[in-house]
Amino acid sequence: MARNDAHRHRRTVRRLPTASAGLAAGILVAALVAVPVHAAPSPDTGAAAAIGTVPGAAGDARYEPGPCPRTPDPIPALEGARCGTLTVPENRDEPDGRTIELGVAVVAAATDRPKPDPIVWFAGGPGDDAVGEAQMAIDGGLNRDRDVIFMSQRGTYSADPALTCPVVDEFTASSVGLVYDAPSTGRLHVDATRTCREQLAGGGADLSTYDSTESAADYADLRVALGLAQWNVFGISYGTDLALIYLRDHPEGIRSVGIDGILPPSTAGPALTWASARQGFDALFRACAREPACNRRYPDLPATFDRLVRDLEARPVTTSVEVPGRPEPVKVVLDGGTLVNWMTSATHLAAGVPRSLDELAHGKPQRIAEQWAGGKVSPQAVGRIAHGLAYGVFCREWVPFESEADVLRAGQEAFPSFPRSVLAQAPQLPFLYGDCEAWNVPAAPREVRDVTRSDIPTLVMSAGFDAQTGASNGPYVARTLSRATVVTIPYVAHVAFAASPCAQEITLSFFDAPTAAKTGCVTALEPPAFEIGP
């Protein structure tokens, strides 16, 4: 349970207007922390204390070393991590309000002489827990010569309170047997969201405080509470949206920023997903067309895909599949909306996409149905995502700033041949306007949509097959980042760092020399070996 009464005597620093937050926060830090904790000598050896081993403070935020955050599965990368808890006000505008606790884990550098400026990891989602992504970061070598810091964003799995909602996950599992974009499906979708809201609000959560702006302030507090003069930021997927907001609102103490799978705060929302889907699909289709065997066996994939979307939307296909962990076969309905949303994720399995579409076109839906159902009906998918944070971001920062007509228009521009029923529901974000009406939180100030302008070195990395956050988002955000390095990793899907040794190499070289990242490896990358069916 998040602590409340024990901290009521603390005076909360009120939220500063965005325009002055960076300057004022720097003044507050100087007044509150005279000697960085990280540089404080150990009483036994005189050596600098390891990051995360000493208590610290930043205004009303307090860091205390302690047990490592809970995770749904064992994470080998966290063995031996230095851990603790950052306690912050839930609402910085209410000095006597309750506090929340955010789990912190610091994975040591893989060297005896680490660089003094660690890397802090911003997770995807919104709603994913950074602590749960530690293995991805460490497998990519991010701790080669720097400590890497993971903190559970407010509301996520290892935070307290954790704003997870099994009722939403359970609906998602059942929805694989429903027509994706049917009004009846939408009503059930919104009902699950409303129940989630009632449960979380009934538990005392102030749902209007779970958003990117407050999360950015939490990270600003963490840096100060850990006593760090400087650190580097690395964000993936939604974590790039958060990183850009953090860079804009709290630039002090940031040495460099890496973002991978870019979601610009100024354009984030359901409309943008259509352009991203178009870019990712087209890149994969072009790669097949350029490979003689793939082009010969699967000619004109874009036309095949468009026809399948239209035909399935008119006449959905119902089948059943076996899913590990489920004793009975699972019913799956494939309609046009399902196929579009399957494809946004299937670019991660690019080598098999042409064959899967061809099989579907010839009356064999099993491959696609198994992939669509597999991640949704698995018992491991329940209770991990912080829907309370996700809807806070969606309904405060995205939906209020574009209309349903904007979403439909963006879909028509990207896919003019698709049926209106498909285009009405943005990829990955169906029925979001009904969800936000049920969520009932106020819109964030319009300044949340401001572009980020900065001269702090920034690695802007995209993936060529990314159908979730299109590669064109990279050059877009770089326009106002004067020291940006822009690179697209071809032939990989959303979050290049997770799958590409080249992306990992570029990232590490960037943190070594933020204005001289080594990007040459992209020239040697080759397309996947596409599966050629009988």
N, C-alpha and C positions, 0 to 999 in steps of 0.2 A: 504494500500500500504506500502511496506517495505521502511523504510527511507533510503535516500542515501545522498543527498547534505548536510543535516544538520550535518552529521558525517564525512565529508571528511577531516576535519582537524586532525582526530585521526590517530596516527601511528599504523599500524597493525603489530602484532608480526608474523613473518614468521613461517610457519609450520616447526617443528623440525623433523629431521630424527627419525624414530621409535625407534631406539636403544637408543637414548639419551633423548627422550622426557620426560620420567618420572623424571629423575634427574634434567634436566634443568627446567622443569616446577615447580618443588619444589622450586628451587632458585628464579624463577620469582615471585612465590606467596609470598615468604618471603619478597621480595623487595617491592611488590605492596600493601600488606595488613598488616599493623602493628598490628591491633587489630581486631579479628574476629567480624563481625557485629552482629552475633548471641549472642555474649557475651557482646556487648556494653550495658551500662546501659541506661534505659529509663530516659529522663530528668525529668519526673514527679515523678516516683516512685523509681528509682534506680534499678528496676528489669531488668533482661535480656530481650531484645527486642524479640518478637516472630518472628520465622523464616518467612521471606517473607514480613516483614513490613517496612524494612529500605533499602534505596538504597545501592548499592554496585558495585564494579568493579573488573575485572580480565583482565589486559592488555587492549585490545580494546573492551572487552565485558562489557556491562553495564546492571545492573538489576535495574528496577524501579517498585515500587509497583503500582498497578492500578487495573482496572476491571478484572474480571475473563475471561478466554478464552471462546470463543464461542464453543458451542457443537451442534450437529445436533438434539439432543433430550435433554429434561431436565434430569439432573443427580442429584438426591436427595443428594448423598454423597458430592456434592460440595457446598451445602448450608452452608454458613458461612465460606467457605474456604478463606484463605488469598492468594491474587493473585497478579500478576504482569507480566512483560515482560522482557525477556533477549534479548538484541540486540547484535548480533555478526556479524563479517564480513562474507559475503557469501563465499568469497575465501580468506583464510588467507595468500595467497601468493601475493595478490594484495592490497597494503596498501591504495590505493585510491579508491578501489572498493566499490560496494554498500553493504549495510547491510541488514540483515534479522531479523525478530522478532519472538521469540519463546514464546508461552504462558506458564505461570507457575501458578500452583495451589497447595497450601499446605493445606492438610486436617489435622486438629489438632488431637492429640492423644485423646483417649476416657478416659482420666484421667487428674486430675488437676496437676499431677506431672510427666510429660513425661520424658522419658530417653533423654539424651542430643544429642544422635546420631540418626537422623531421617533415614527413608528408602526412597530411590528414586526408582521409578518404571520405568522399561524399557519395552515398549510395543512390541507386536507382529507385524506381517506383513511379510516382510517390507511394510510400508505404513500406518499402524494403528496409531492412535493418542493416546498417553498415557493418556491425559486428558479424553478422551472418555472411557477409561478402569477403571476410578476411582471407579465406583460402584462395579466392580468385586473385586478390592483390598479391599475395605472397608467392603463389605459383607463377605469377608474371614477373617475379624478381624485384618487386617494388622496394623491398627492404634490403637491397644489395648493399648499400652503404649508408642508409638512413633508417631511423626508427619510423614505423608507420603507425599512425593513431587512428583508431576506429571508435566512433561514438554513436550510440543509438539515437537517431533523430527523435525528437519528441513524439510520443505516441507509438513508436515502433516496438517490435517484439520484446526486446530486452530493456525497454524503458518501463517506468512505473509512474502513471498507469500505461498499460499497453492497450491501445485502441484498436485491437483486432476484433473481427466480427465473424465468427464461424457461420452465422446465418447467411451472410453474403456468399461465403465460399461454398456452402451447401447448395444455395440456389445456383451458383455457377456450375456446379457439378451436374445438377439436374437439368440445366438448360441445354445440354448437348442433345437431349431428346426432344427439344422444342424447335419450332421454326424461329430462326435467329431474330428476325426483325418484325415479327408479328406483333400487333398491338397487345394481344393477350400476353405475350412474353414480356413486353414492356411493363405491363401492369404488375406482373409478378416481380420483375426486376426492381421496380420502385418500391413495392411492398417490402422487399428484403432490405432495401436501403433505409426505409422509414423505421423498420424494426431495429436495425443497427443503431440508428440515431437515438431512438428511445432508450435502448439499453445503455449506451455510453453516457448520454445526458443524465439518465437516471442514476448513474454511478458517480455523478458530480463533476464530470468533465466540462470545462468551458470550451465548447467545440470551435468557437471563433478564434481561439488562440493557437490552433494547430495549423500552421501554414509556413510558407518559405521565409517570410520576413522574421517571424519569431525564431525559427530554426537557425537562421543566419546569426541572429543575436546570441543564440545559445553557443554557437561555434566561436563567436568573438569572445564570449566569456570563458570558454574552455581554454583558448590560447593564453589568456591572461592568467587564469587560475593555475595553469601548468607552468607558469613562469617563463614562457617562451618569447624571446624577442622577435623571432621570425619563424615562420613555417611555410611550407609549400602545400598547395591544395590540388587534389586530383579528384574530379567528379565524373561519373558515368551516367548516361541516360538522364533521368530527371535530376540526378545530382549535378548535371551541368547547368540546369536552370537555377538550382540553389547556389552553385558556385558563382554564377554571374551576378546574382542578387547579393551574395556575400561580398564579392569583389566591389560592387557598386556602393554598398551601404557601410562596409567595414574594411576599407583597404589597408588600414594600419597593420603592420606586422606580416604582410604577405610578401614573400620573396618572389614566387611565381605561381602560376595556375595552369593546370592541365585539364582539358575537358574533352570527353570522348563520347560521341553519340549526342550531338548538340540539340538542346531544346531552348531556344531564345526566350527569355521572360517577356519580351515585347510582342511575341507572336504565338506563344504557347497556347494550345487549345485544340478543340476538335477539328476546326477547319484545316489546320496545318497538317493533320494526319493524312489527308487525301493526297496532297502534293508529295509527301514522304513516301506513301505507298506507291505512287506512280513511278517515282525515281528508282526505288528499290526493285520493283518488278521489271521495269525496262532494262535496268543494268543486268539483271540475271538473264532475261530473254536475249539481250544482245550477246552476252557471253556464249550462250548456246548456239546462236546463229553464226558466230565466228569460228566455232569448232566444227570441222566438217562432219564428223560422225554424228554429233548431236543434231546439227542442222538437217542432215539427211534423214535421220530417224524421226525427228520431231520438228518438221518444218512449220514455220509461221506460228510459233507458240503464242504470241500476243492475240492472234485471232482465235485460237483455240480457247484461251483463257476467257476472253470476252464472251464467246459463245456459251461456254459453260456457265458463266455467271448469269447470263440472261435465261438460259434454259432451266437451270436449277431454281432460279427465283420463280419461274412460272410453274415448274413441276419438281418440287423437292424430292430427294431420294432418301428413303429410310432404310437403314441397315442395322446390324448389331455387331459388336466387336468384343473380344476378350481383352480385359485390362488387368494387369498385375495388381493383386491386392483386392480384387472384386470377385466374389464367388460366382456371380451370375453374369451372363453377357450384358453389355451395356447398349441400350438403344441410342442411335445417333441419327440425327436428321441433318442432311446436307442441302442447304439452299444457297442462293447467291451470296447473301451476307456472310454465311459460314465460310464459303470458299474464299472470299476476300480476306477475311480475318485469319483463316488458316494460312493464307499466302504471306501475310505480313510477318508471321513467325517462321514460316517454312523456309525463308531465305537463309536461315541458320543451317538448313539441311539442303543447301543449294544443289548439290550433285544429284539428288534424287527428285527434284521438283519436276523436270520435264517428264520423267517416266511416270510420276504420280498423276500428273495432269492427263497424260495420254491414257493411262489405265482408266481414269475416271471417265474420259471421253468415250471409252469402249466398254462402259458398263461395269467397271470394276472399282468400286469406291472404297475398298477395304483399307488401302494404305493411308489415304487421307483421313478416313474416319478414325482409324487407330491413333494417328498423330493428333487429331483434333481432340479426341476424348482423353488421351493418355494423361496429359498434365492437369486436366480439369477435375477428373473424378478420382484421382489418387488421394488416399487418406492423408498423405503428407502435404497436400495443398490446403488443408483446413487449418485456420487459426494462425497463419504466419504473416499475412499482409495486414498492415495497419490501415484499415479502411477509414478510420477516423481522421488520420492525417491526409489520406488520398482525397477524400471529399472536401477537406478543408482547403487543399490546394486547388482542386477543380472548381469548387463553388465560390471561393473568395477571389481567386487570382485569374481564372481562365474564363469561365462561363459568363460572368457579368460583362465581359468586354467584347463579346461577339454573339450574334443572334443565330437562331436555328436556320434562318435564311442564308446567313453567311456560310454556314456549314454545307448546306445544300448546294449553294453556288460554287464553293470550292470543289465539291465532289463532281459537279457537272463539268467544270473546267478540266479536271484531271481525267475523268472517265465519262465522256459524253454519251457513250453507248449504254451505260448501266441503267437499269430501271430506277425510278425515283425511290421505290421502297428500300433499295440497297443504299442509295446515296443519302437518305435521310438519317442514317445511323453511321457516325464516323467510325473508322477502323479503331478498334481497341476501346472505344468509349461509347457504347450504345446507350441510348435512353438517358443521356447525361443531364439533359435539361429537366426532365422529370425527377431525376435523382436529386438535383440541386434544389428544386422546389421543395422536396421532402426534407432535405438537409437543413434548410432554413437558417443560414448564417449570413451576416452582412457582407457585402462586397468589400474587398480591400481598397484602400485609397488608390486612385488611378496611377499614382507614381510607381506602383508595383510593376507597371508595364513599361517603365522607362528603359531605354537601352543602357547598357553598361559602357561607359567611356573610361578608358584606363591606359596608362603607359606601363603597367606592370607586365613583364613578359608572360605571354600566354600561348600554350600549345593548343591549337584548335584542330582536333582530329575527328575525322568522319570515316565511315565505312561505305564502300561502293554499293554493296547489296543491302544496305540498311533501308528497310521499308517502314520503320517506325519513327526515326528521326532522320529525314533525308539529308544527303550529303551537301545540298545547297545551303543548309543552315549554317555550315561552317564559314564560308565566305561572308554570309550575311552578318554574323556577329563580329567577324574580324574587321569590318569596316570602321568600327569605333574602338578598336584595340590596337593602338599604334605600334605595339611591339609584338604582334601576333605572328606565330609560325603556323601556316595553314597546310594541312596535308590530308589527303584522302587515301585510305588503304583499300585497294581494289579487291574484289572477289571475296570479301567477308561481310557478314551481316552486323546488325546492331551491337555496339560496343566492341570495337576492333581489338582492344587490349585483351579481351577475354580469350580470343582465339588466334591471334596473329603474333608470332614471334617478332615479325618486323615492327608491328605496332608497339610491342613491349620494348624493343631496342630503341625506337624513336623516343618513347616516353622517358626511359632511363637517361638517354643522352641529353634530353631537354632539361631534366632536373640537375644534371651535371653542369650544363652550360645553357641557361635559359634563352640566350639569344643566338645560340649556335647549335641547335638540334641537328642530329645527323639523320637525314631523311632518305638517303640514297637507296636503302633496301627496297623501296617500293618499285624501283625499275626492274627488279628481278622477279617480281611476283607473277604467278601464272594462274589461269582460271582453274576451277576444279575439274577433275576427271568425271564428266557427267555419266551417270548410269545409262547404259544402252540396253533396253529391254528386248525381249524376243520379237 
